[in-house]
Amino acid sequence: MFNLKNLRASDVKNDVLAGAVVSVALIPEATAFSLLAGLSPTIGLHTAFILGLVTAFFGGKPGMISGAAGSIIVVLIGLITQHGYEYVLLATILAGLIQLSIGVLRLGKFIRLVPQPAIYGFVNGLAIVIMLAQFPMIKGQGPMMYALVALAMLIVWLFPKLTKAIPGSLAALIVISAIAVGFGLDTKRVGDLADISGTLPQFHLPTAPLSWETLKIVLPYAVVIALVGLIESLLTLSVLDEMGSKKGAGNQECVAQGIGNTLCGFFGSFAGCAMIGQSIINFTSGGRGRISNLVGALLLILFVVSLSQYIALLPVAALAGIMFVVCINTFEWSSLRRLKHMPKADAVVMVAVTLVTIFTDLALAVICGVIISALVFAWQHARISVIERAETQEQKTYRLEGPLFFGSTTAFQALFNPHQDPDNVVIDFARTRVMDSSGVEAIDKLTARYQEAGKKLLLRHLSEDCIRLLRHAGPFCSHDLDNAEPKAAGNDV
Protein backbone atom coordinates (compact mmCIF):
# COMPACT_ATOMS: atom_id res chain seq x y z
CA MET A 1 0.00 0.00 0.00
CA PHE A 2 0.97 3.65 -0.31
CA ASN A 3 3.26 5.04 2.37
CA LEU A 4 2.64 8.79 2.25
CA LYS A 5 5.04 9.56 5.09
CA ASN A 6 8.16 8.73 3.09
CA LEU A 7 7.16 10.47 -0.15
CA ARG A 8 9.52 13.11 -1.51
CA ALA A 9 8.66 15.71 -4.13
CA SER A 10 11.37 14.46 -6.49
CA ASP A 11 10.12 10.87 -6.22
CA VAL A 12 6.53 11.95 -6.89
CA LYS A 13 7.65 13.92 -9.95
CA ASN A 14 9.63 10.96 -11.30
CA ASP A 15 6.75 8.57 -10.71
CA VAL A 16 4.20 10.86 -12.39
CA LEU A 17 6.38 11.42 -15.48
CA ALA A 18 7.32 7.75 -15.73
CA GLY A 19 3.67 6.75 -15.36
CA ALA A 20 2.76 9.13 -18.20
CA VAL A 21 5.27 7.44 -20.51
CA VAL A 22 4.10 3.98 -19.51
CA SER A 23 0.44 4.83 -20.10
CA VAL A 24 1.22 5.61 -23.74
CA ALA A 25 3.60 2.66 -24.12
CA LEU A 26 0.84 0.27 -23.02
CA ILE A 27 -1.48 1.27 -25.88
CA PRO A 28 0.18 -0.46 -28.89
CA GLU A 29 0.62 -3.85 -27.23
CA ALA A 30 -2.80 -3.89 -25.57
CA THR A 31 -4.35 -2.94 -28.90
CA ALA A 32 -2.32 -5.43 -30.93
CA PHE A 33 -2.96 -8.34 -28.56
CA SER A 34 -6.71 -7.64 -28.51
CA LEU A 35 -6.85 -7.59 -32.30
CA LEU A 36 -4.76 -10.77 -32.45
CA ALA A 37 -7.44 -12.48 -30.37
CA GLY A 38 -10.21 -11.02 -32.53
CA LEU A 39 -11.47 -8.71 -29.78
CA SER A 40 -12.08 -4.99 -29.43
CA PRO A 41 -8.92 -2.98 -28.58
CA THR A 42 -10.66 -1.44 -25.57
CA ILE A 43 -10.84 -4.87 -23.91
CA GLY A 44 -7.05 -5.08 -23.76
CA LEU A 45 -6.85 -1.47 -22.57
CA HIS A 46 -9.37 -2.25 -19.82
CA THR A 47 -7.17 -5.19 -18.77
CA ALA A 48 -4.16 -2.87 -18.47
CA PHE A 49 -6.23 -0.34 -16.50
CA ILE A 50 -7.67 -2.84 -14.01
CA LEU A 51 -4.38 -4.67 -13.41
CA GLY A 52 -2.51 -1.39 -13.19
CA LEU A 53 -4.92 -0.07 -10.58
CA VAL A 54 -4.85 -3.25 -8.47
CA THR A 55 -1.06 -3.66 -8.55
CA ALA A 56 -0.65 0.02 -7.67
CA PHE A 57 -2.29 -0.69 -4.31
CA PHE A 58 -1.50 -4.35 -3.64
CA GLY A 59 1.41 -5.37 -5.91
CA GLY A 60 4.54 -6.93 -4.48
CA LYS A 61 6.84 -4.71 -6.53
CA PRO A 62 6.15 -0.95 -6.67
CA GLY A 63 6.74 0.31 -10.18
CA MET A 64 6.28 -3.05 -11.91
CA ILE A 65 3.79 -2.61 -14.74
CA SER A 66 1.10 -5.14 -15.62
CA GLY A 67 -1.21 -5.31 -18.61
CA ALA A 68 -2.34 -7.40 -21.57
CA ALA A 69 0.52 -9.81 -22.32
CA GLY A 70 1.18 -11.75 -25.50
CA SER A 71 2.11 -14.94 -23.63
CA ILE A 72 -1.41 -15.14 -22.19
CA ILE A 73 -3.15 -14.16 -25.42
CA VAL A 74 -1.47 -17.10 -27.17
CA VAL A 75 -3.17 -19.40 -24.65
CA LEU A 76 -6.55 -17.67 -24.96
CA ILE A 77 -6.78 -17.71 -28.77
CA GLY A 78 -7.72 -21.40 -28.85
CA LEU A 79 -10.46 -20.90 -26.27
CA ILE A 80 -11.87 -17.86 -28.08
CA THR A 81 -11.98 -19.53 -31.50
CA GLN A 82 -13.52 -22.77 -30.21
CA HIS A 83 -15.94 -21.58 -27.53
CA GLY A 84 -16.27 -17.81 -27.62
CA TYR A 85 -15.52 -14.77 -25.51
CA GLU A 86 -17.79 -15.61 -22.55
CA TYR A 87 -15.70 -18.71 -21.87
CA VAL A 88 -12.61 -16.49 -21.83
CA LEU A 89 -14.15 -14.46 -19.01
CA LEU A 90 -14.78 -17.61 -16.96
CA ALA A 91 -11.22 -18.80 -17.59
CA THR A 92 -9.90 -15.39 -16.50
CA ILE A 93 -11.88 -15.49 -13.24
CA LEU A 94 -10.71 -19.02 -12.45
CA ALA A 95 -7.11 -18.14 -13.31
CA GLY A 96 -7.31 -15.17 -10.94
CA LEU A 97 -8.63 -17.35 -8.12
CA ILE A 98 -5.84 -19.89 -8.71
CA GLN A 99 -3.23 -17.12 -8.57
CA LEU A 100 -4.81 -15.72 -5.43
CA SER A 101 -4.67 -19.18 -3.80
CA ILE A 102 -1.00 -19.57 -4.76
CA GLY A 103 -0.21 -16.24 -3.12
CA VAL A 104 -2.22 -16.99 0.04
CA LEU A 105 -0.51 -20.39 0.36
CA ARG A 106 2.85 -18.64 -0.09
CA LEU A 107 3.91 -20.79 -3.04
CA GLY A 108 5.47 -17.90 -4.92
CA LYS A 109 8.81 -18.82 -3.35
CA PHE A 110 9.12 -21.68 -5.83
CA ILE A 111 10.29 -19.16 -8.41
CA ARG A 112 13.65 -19.68 -6.67
CA LEU A 113 13.79 -23.05 -8.42
CA VAL A 114 14.35 -21.26 -11.72
CA PRO A 115 18.15 -21.28 -12.22
CA GLN A 116 20.07 -18.14 -13.17
CA PRO A 117 20.90 -19.33 -16.73
CA ALA A 118 17.16 -19.84 -17.32
CA ILE A 119 16.49 -16.27 -16.11
CA TYR A 120 19.14 -14.99 -18.52
CA GLY A 121 17.48 -16.96 -21.31
CA PHE A 122 14.05 -15.61 -20.34
CA VAL A 123 15.27 -12.01 -20.39
CA ASN A 124 17.17 -12.37 -23.65
CA GLY A 125 14.31 -14.20 -25.34
CA LEU A 126 11.74 -11.61 -24.30
CA ALA A 127 14.00 -8.78 -25.45
CA ILE A 128 14.16 -10.37 -28.90
CA VAL A 129 10.39 -11.02 -28.92
CA ILE A 130 9.68 -7.37 -28.02
CA MET A 131 12.04 -6.21 -30.77
CA LEU A 132 10.46 -8.48 -33.39
CA ALA A 133 6.99 -7.19 -32.42
CA GLN A 134 7.99 -3.66 -33.48
CA PHE A 135 8.88 -4.52 -37.08
CA PRO A 136 5.32 -5.16 -38.34
CA MET A 137 4.34 -1.66 -37.10
CA ILE A 138 7.11 0.11 -39.04
CA LYS A 139 7.59 -2.23 -41.99
CA GLY A 140 6.91 -0.77 -45.42
CA GLN A 141 6.42 2.79 -44.13
CA GLY A 142 9.27 4.35 -46.09
CA PRO A 143 12.43 6.25 -45.11
CA MET A 144 10.52 8.82 -43.02
CA MET A 145 9.39 6.14 -40.54
CA TYR A 146 12.89 4.75 -40.13
CA ALA A 147 14.38 8.22 -39.69
CA LEU A 148 11.86 9.07 -36.95
CA VAL A 149 12.50 5.75 -35.20
CA ALA A 150 16.25 6.39 -35.27
CA LEU A 151 15.74 9.93 -33.97
CA ALA A 152 13.54 8.65 -31.14
CA MET A 153 16.21 6.14 -30.13
CA LEU A 154 18.88 8.86 -30.23
CA ILE A 155 16.82 11.14 -27.99
CA VAL A 156 16.20 8.35 -25.47
CA TRP A 157 19.96 7.73 -25.32
CA LEU A 158 21.21 11.31 -25.25
CA PHE A 159 18.56 13.29 -23.38
CA PRO A 160 19.43 11.90 -19.90
CA LYS A 161 23.02 13.09 -20.45
CA LEU A 162 21.75 16.67 -20.86
CA THR A 163 19.17 16.76 -18.09
CA LYS A 164 17.18 14.46 -15.84
CA ALA A 165 14.27 16.88 -15.52
CA ILE A 166 12.07 14.54 -17.55
CA PRO A 167 12.68 10.95 -18.69
CA GLY A 168 14.39 10.45 -22.05
CA SER A 169 11.50 8.30 -23.27
CA LEU A 170 9.00 11.11 -22.55
CA ALA A 171 11.27 13.61 -24.28
CA ALA A 172 11.43 11.35 -27.35
CA LEU A 173 7.64 11.01 -27.39
CA ILE A 174 7.16 14.79 -27.17
CA VAL A 175 9.81 15.68 -29.78
CA ILE A 176 8.79 13.06 -32.37
CA SER A 177 5.09 13.91 -31.91
CA ALA A 178 5.81 17.63 -32.30
CA ILE A 179 7.75 17.00 -35.51
CA ALA A 180 5.15 14.64 -36.98
CA VAL A 181 2.13 16.79 -36.08
CA GLY A 182 3.79 20.19 -36.59
CA PHE A 183 5.06 19.38 -40.07
CA GLY A 184 2.08 17.24 -40.99
CA LEU A 185 4.28 14.27 -41.85
CA ASP A 186 2.65 11.34 -43.57
CA THR A 187 3.65 8.71 -41.03
CA LYS A 188 1.77 5.96 -39.23
CA ARG A 189 -0.11 7.09 -36.11
CA VAL A 190 -1.56 5.25 -33.13
CA GLY A 191 -5.02 5.88 -34.57
CA ASP A 192 -4.04 3.81 -37.61
CA LEU A 193 -3.61 0.74 -35.42
CA ALA A 194 -7.20 0.76 -34.16
CA ASP A 195 -9.89 2.96 -32.64
CA ILE A 196 -9.09 3.07 -28.92
CA SER A 197 -12.05 5.21 -27.87
CA GLY A 198 -14.39 3.63 -25.36
CA THR A 199 -15.89 3.84 -21.89
CA LEU A 200 -15.04 2.76 -18.38
CA PRO A 201 -15.12 -1.02 -17.77
CA GLN A 202 -18.63 -2.26 -17.08
CA PHE A 203 -19.51 -5.04 -14.63
CA HIS A 204 -20.43 -8.13 -16.60
CA LEU A 205 -21.26 -11.63 -15.37
CA PRO A 206 -20.11 -14.27 -17.89
CA THR A 207 -23.08 -15.79 -19.66
CA ALA A 208 -21.40 -19.13 -20.39
CA PRO A 209 -23.42 -21.98 -18.83
CA LEU A 210 -22.24 -22.91 -15.35
CA SER A 211 -21.96 -26.67 -15.65
CA TRP A 212 -19.51 -29.52 -15.21
CA GLU A 213 -18.97 -29.59 -18.99
CA THR A 214 -18.08 -25.91 -19.00
CA LEU A 215 -15.64 -26.42 -16.12
CA LYS A 216 -13.91 -29.26 -17.99
CA ILE A 217 -13.42 -26.93 -20.95
CA VAL A 218 -12.32 -23.85 -19.03
CA LEU A 219 -10.23 -25.25 -16.16
CA PRO A 220 -7.21 -26.44 -18.22
CA TYR A 221 -6.95 -23.00 -19.85
CA ALA A 222 -7.31 -21.31 -16.46
CA VAL A 223 -4.47 -23.34 -14.94
CA VAL A 224 -2.14 -22.56 -17.85
CA ILE A 225 -3.07 -18.86 -17.78
CA ALA A 226 -2.46 -18.68 -14.03
CA LEU A 227 0.93 -20.35 -14.24
CA VAL A 228 2.09 -18.46 -17.33
CA GLY A 229 1.03 -15.16 -15.77
CA LEU A 230 2.77 -15.84 -12.47
CA ILE A 231 5.96 -17.13 -14.11
CA GLU A 232 6.24 -14.01 -16.25
CA SER A 233 5.32 -11.71 -13.34
CA LEU A 234 7.70 -13.28 -10.82
CA LEU A 235 10.58 -13.43 -13.30
CA THR A 236 9.99 -9.77 -14.17
CA LEU A 237 10.08 -9.04 -10.44
CA SER A 238 13.42 -10.87 -10.19
CA VAL A 239 14.84 -8.92 -13.13
CA LEU A 240 13.87 -5.58 -11.55
CA ASP A 241 15.36 -6.74 -8.24
CA GLU A 242 18.66 -7.32 -10.02
CA MET A 243 18.51 -3.86 -11.59
CA GLY A 244 18.95 -2.41 -8.14
CA SER A 245 15.51 -1.56 -6.82
CA LYS A 246 14.10 -2.65 -3.46
CA LYS A 247 13.49 -6.39 -3.24
CA GLY A 248 9.94 -7.31 -4.17
CA ALA A 249 7.51 -9.67 -2.42
CA GLY A 250 6.65 -12.62 -4.67
CA ASN A 251 3.66 -13.93 -2.72
CA GLN A 252 2.16 -10.46 -2.46
CA GLU A 253 2.50 -10.09 -6.22
CA CYS A 254 0.70 -13.42 -6.70
CA VAL A 255 -2.19 -12.12 -4.58
CA ALA A 256 -2.32 -8.83 -6.52
CA GLN A 257 -2.28 -10.61 -9.89
CA GLY A 258 -5.03 -12.93 -8.65
CA ILE A 259 -7.25 -10.08 -7.47
CA GLY A 260 -6.63 -8.13 -10.68
CA ASN A 261 -7.40 -10.99 -13.04
CA THR A 262 -10.51 -11.99 -11.11
CA LEU A 263 -11.79 -8.42 -11.46
CA CYS A 264 -10.85 -8.42 -15.15
CA GLY A 265 -13.10 -11.43 -15.69
CA PHE A 266 -16.01 -9.74 -13.92
CA PHE A 267 -15.53 -6.51 -15.91
CA GLY A 268 -15.43 -8.00 -19.38
CA SER A 269 -11.66 -8.18 -19.84
CA PHE A 270 -9.21 -11.01 -20.38
CA ALA A 271 -6.32 -11.96 -18.10
CA GLY A 272 -2.96 -10.18 -18.01
CA CYS A 273 0.31 -10.18 -16.12
CA ALA A 274 3.48 -8.16 -15.55
CA MET A 275 5.11 -6.78 -18.70
CA ILE A 276 8.88 -6.66 -18.69
CA GLY A 277 9.20 -4.06 -21.47
CA GLN A 278 6.90 -1.49 -19.91
CA SER A 279 8.30 -2.27 -16.44
CA ILE A 280 11.80 -1.45 -17.64
CA ILE A 281 10.53 1.73 -19.35
CA ASN A 282 9.05 2.74 -16.00
CA PHE A 283 12.22 1.82 -14.10
CA THR A 284 14.60 3.63 -16.46
CA SER A 285 12.28 6.64 -16.54
CA GLY A 286 12.59 7.00 -12.76
CA GLY A 287 9.41 5.22 -11.72
CA ARG A 288 10.16 3.39 -8.48
CA GLY A 289 6.97 3.80 -6.47
CA ARG A 290 3.31 2.87 -6.61
CA ILE A 291 2.37 6.32 -7.88
CA SER A 292 3.86 5.42 -11.27
CA ASN A 293 1.51 2.40 -11.51
CA LEU A 294 -1.45 4.52 -10.44
CA VAL A 295 -0.71 7.38 -12.85
CA GLY A 296 -0.16 4.94 -15.69
CA ALA A 297 -3.50 3.23 -15.08
CA LEU A 298 -5.50 6.45 -14.63
CA LEU A 299 -4.01 8.18 -17.67
CA LEU A 300 -4.61 5.08 -19.77
CA ILE A 301 -8.33 5.01 -18.98
CA LEU A 302 -8.47 8.79 -19.47
CA PHE A 303 -7.08 8.30 -22.97
CA VAL A 304 -9.76 5.71 -23.68
CA VAL A 305 -12.67 7.73 -22.31
CA SER A 306 -11.82 11.34 -23.18
CA LEU A 307 -8.56 11.84 -25.08
CA SER A 308 -8.55 9.11 -27.69
CA GLN A 309 -8.66 11.62 -30.58
CA TYR A 310 -5.42 13.19 -29.36
CA ILE A 311 -3.64 9.93 -28.55
CA ALA A 312 -4.55 8.77 -32.07
CA LEU A 313 -2.23 11.49 -33.44
CA LEU A 314 0.89 10.12 -31.71
CA PRO A 315 3.38 8.67 -34.23
CA VAL A 316 4.05 4.96 -34.03
CA ALA A 317 7.71 5.75 -34.75
CA ALA A 318 8.14 7.31 -31.30
CA LEU A 319 6.75 4.27 -29.53
CA ALA A 320 8.76 1.86 -31.70
CA GLY A 321 11.95 3.83 -31.04
CA ILE A 322 11.35 3.74 -27.28
CA MET A 323 10.68 -0.01 -27.39
CA PHE A 324 13.85 -0.68 -29.41
CA VAL A 325 15.88 1.02 -26.69
CA VAL A 326 14.00 -1.04 -24.09
CA CYS A 327 15.02 -4.20 -25.97
CA ILE A 328 18.66 -3.13 -25.91
CA ASN A 329 18.47 -2.36 -22.20
CA THR A 330 16.55 -5.54 -21.42
CA PHE A 331 18.94 -7.92 -23.17
CA GLU A 332 21.44 -9.33 -20.66
CA TRP A 333 24.59 -8.49 -22.62
CA SER A 334 26.84 -9.69 -19.81
CA SER A 335 25.44 -13.19 -20.32
CA LEU A 336 27.17 -13.33 -23.71
CA ARG A 337 30.52 -12.61 -22.08
CA ARG A 338 29.82 -15.22 -19.43
CA LEU A 339 28.72 -17.79 -21.98
CA LYS A 340 32.22 -19.05 -22.78
CA HIS A 341 33.07 -19.31 -19.07
CA MET A 342 29.83 -21.05 -18.04
CA PRO A 343 29.66 -24.81 -17.53
CA LYS A 344 28.38 -26.36 -20.75
CA ALA A 345 25.15 -27.43 -19.08
CA ASP A 346 24.35 -23.86 -17.96
CA ALA A 347 25.16 -22.53 -21.43
CA VAL A 348 22.78 -25.07 -22.98
CA VAL A 349 20.03 -24.05 -20.54
CA MET A 350 20.45 -20.34 -21.33
CA VAL A 351 20.46 -20.81 -25.11
CA ALA A 352 17.58 -23.31 -24.98
CA VAL A 353 15.35 -21.03 -22.89
CA THR A 354 16.13 -18.10 -25.20
CA LEU A 355 15.17 -20.05 -28.33
CA VAL A 356 12.05 -21.62 -26.82
CA THR A 357 10.90 -18.19 -25.58
CA ILE A 358 11.27 -16.78 -29.09
CA PHE A 359 9.65 -19.60 -31.02
CA THR A 360 7.01 -20.91 -28.59
CA ASP A 361 6.09 -19.29 -25.28
CA LEU A 362 7.56 -18.22 -21.97
CA ALA A 363 6.00 -20.89 -19.75
CA LEU A 364 7.30 -23.75 -21.89
CA ALA A 365 10.72 -22.09 -22.03
CA VAL A 366 11.04 -21.75 -18.26
CA ILE A 367 9.74 -25.28 -17.66
CA CYS A 368 12.30 -26.62 -20.16
CA GLY A 369 15.05 -24.66 -18.41
CA VAL A 370 14.11 -26.01 -14.99
CA ILE A 371 13.85 -29.60 -16.27
CA ILE A 372 17.20 -29.46 -18.09
CA SER A 373 18.89 -27.94 -15.04
CA ALA A 374 17.36 -30.55 -12.74
CA LEU A 375 18.45 -33.41 -14.99
CA VAL A 376 21.97 -32.02 -15.24
CA PHE A 377 22.12 -31.60 -11.45
CA ALA A 378 20.90 -35.16 -10.94
CA TRP A 379 23.45 -36.52 -13.43
CA GLN A 380 26.33 -34.61 -11.85
CA HIS A 381 25.44 -35.78 -8.34
CA ALA A 382 24.48 -39.37 -9.19
CA ARG A 383 27.71 -40.66 -7.72
CA ILE A 384 27.88 -42.97 -4.72
CA SER A 385 30.97 -44.94 -3.86
CA VAL A 386 32.63 -47.13 -1.24
CA ILE A 387 35.34 -45.08 0.47
CA GLU A 388 36.50 -47.86 2.83
CA ARG A 389 36.19 -51.63 3.13
CA ALA A 390 37.02 -53.43 6.35
CA GLU A 391 36.89 -57.23 6.20
CA THR A 392 37.51 -60.09 8.60
CA GLN A 393 36.68 -63.76 8.23
CA GLU A 394 33.28 -63.21 9.83
CA GLN A 395 32.25 -59.67 8.82
CA LYS A 396 32.70 -57.10 6.07
CA THR A 397 32.01 -53.38 6.52
CA TYR A 398 31.30 -50.94 3.70
CA ARG A 399 31.58 -47.19 4.33
CA LEU A 400 29.71 -45.23 1.68
CA GLU A 401 29.91 -41.65 0.47
CA GLY A 402 27.54 -39.70 -1.76
CA PRO A 403 23.77 -39.16 -2.04
CA LEU A 404 21.47 -42.10 -2.58
CA PHE A 405 18.52 -41.05 -4.77
CA PHE A 406 16.86 -42.04 -8.03
CA GLY A 407 19.93 -41.08 -10.06
CA SER A 408 22.41 -43.20 -8.08
CA THR A 409 20.43 -46.33 -7.22
CA THR A 410 21.89 -48.35 -10.11
CA ALA A 411 25.44 -47.49 -9.06
CA PHE A 412 24.52 -48.33 -5.45
CA GLN A 413 23.33 -51.84 -6.35
CA ALA A 414 26.49 -52.47 -8.39
CA LEU A 415 28.72 -51.84 -5.34
CA PHE A 416 27.70 -55.11 -3.64
CA ASN A 417 27.95 -58.82 -4.40
CA PRO A 418 26.09 -60.75 -1.67
CA HIS A 419 27.30 -64.17 -2.87
CA GLN A 420 30.97 -63.22 -2.39
CA ASP A 421 30.56 -61.44 0.95
CA PRO A 422 30.89 -63.16 4.35
CA ASP A 423 27.87 -64.10 6.44
CA ASN A 424 27.73 -60.75 8.25
CA VAL A 425 27.79 -57.47 6.33
CA VAL A 426 27.63 -53.94 7.67
CA ILE A 427 26.85 -50.89 5.50
CA ASP A 428 27.80 -47.59 7.10
CA PHE A 429 25.69 -44.62 5.90
CA ALA A 430 27.44 -41.97 8.05
CA ARG A 431 28.55 -40.01 4.96
CA THR A 432 25.53 -40.84 2.83
CA ARG A 433 22.17 -39.14 2.68
CA VAL A 434 19.14 -41.10 1.50
CA MET A 435 17.29 -38.49 -0.53
CA ASP A 436 14.06 -40.03 -1.79
CA SER A 437 11.85 -43.11 -1.96
CA SER A 438 13.98 -44.53 -4.79
CA GLY A 439 16.90 -44.61 -2.36
CA VAL A 440 14.76 -46.31 0.28
CA GLU A 441 13.60 -48.90 -2.26
CA ALA A 442 17.22 -49.52 -3.31
CA ILE A 443 18.15 -50.32 0.30
CA ASP A 444 15.14 -52.58 0.59
CA LYS A 445 16.06 -54.48 -2.59
CA LEU A 446 19.68 -54.86 -1.47
CA THR A 447 18.48 -56.27 1.86
CA ALA A 448 16.36 -58.78 -0.03
CA ARG A 449 19.40 -59.85 -2.09
CA TYR A 450 21.42 -60.54 1.06
CA GLN A 451 18.52 -62.46 2.62
CA GLU A 452 18.21 -64.63 -0.49
CA ALA A 453 21.97 -65.34 -0.27
CA GLY A 454 21.55 -66.39 3.38
CA LYS A 455 23.56 -63.45 4.70
CA LYS A 456 22.82 -61.03 7.54
CA LEU A 457 22.91 -57.30 6.71
CA LEU A 458 23.24 -54.52 9.31
CA LEU A 459 22.49 -50.92 8.28
CA ARG A 460 24.47 -48.47 10.37
CA HIS A 461 24.10 -44.71 10.84
CA LEU A 462 20.92 -44.35 8.81
CA SER A 463 19.14 -41.05 9.27
CA GLU A 464 15.99 -41.06 11.37
CA ASP A 465 13.76 -40.13 8.43
CA CYS A 466 15.18 -42.98 6.35
CA ILE A 467 14.54 -45.44 9.19
CA ARG A 468 10.91 -44.25 9.37
CA LEU A 469 10.49 -44.67 5.62
CA LEU A 470 11.99 -48.14 5.67
CA ARG A 471 9.65 -49.21 8.49
CA HIS A 472 6.68 -48.28 6.32
CA ALA A 473 7.94 -49.04 2.81
CA GLY A 474 10.61 -51.70 3.18
CA PRO A 475 9.05 -55.14 3.56
CA PHE A 476 12.40 -56.99 3.45
CA CYS A 477 14.40 -54.98 5.93
CA SER A 478 11.76 -53.42 8.19
CA HIS A 479 11.98 -56.25 10.74
CA ASP A 480 15.76 -55.73 11.06
CA LEU A 481 15.61 -51.99 11.63
CA ASP A 482 15.43 -52.37 15.37
CA ASN A 483 19.11 -53.25 15.13
CA ALA A 484 19.96 -50.32 12.83
CA GLU A 485 22.18 -47.70 14.39
CA PRO A 486 20.77 -44.21 13.73
CA LYS A 487 23.01 -41.51 12.37
CA ALA A 488 24.16 -38.88 14.85
CA ALA A 489 22.79 -35.40 14.24
CA GLY A 490 26.23 -34.00 13.57
CA ASN A 491 26.94 -36.65 10.90
CA ASP A 492 23.74 -36.11 8.97
CA VAL A 493 25.29 -34.93 5.71
Helices and strands as residue ranges (DSSP letters): G 4-6, H 9-36, H 41-58, E 66-67, H 70-83, H 85-104, G 108-113, H 116-138, H 143-162, H 168-182, G 190-192, H 212-242, H 250-266, E 273-274, H 276-284, H 290-305, H 308-311, H 316-330, H 333-339, H 344-359, H 362-381, E 385-391, E 395-401, H 409-414, E 424-431, H 437-452, E 456-462, H 464-473, G 478-483, E 485-486, G 489-491
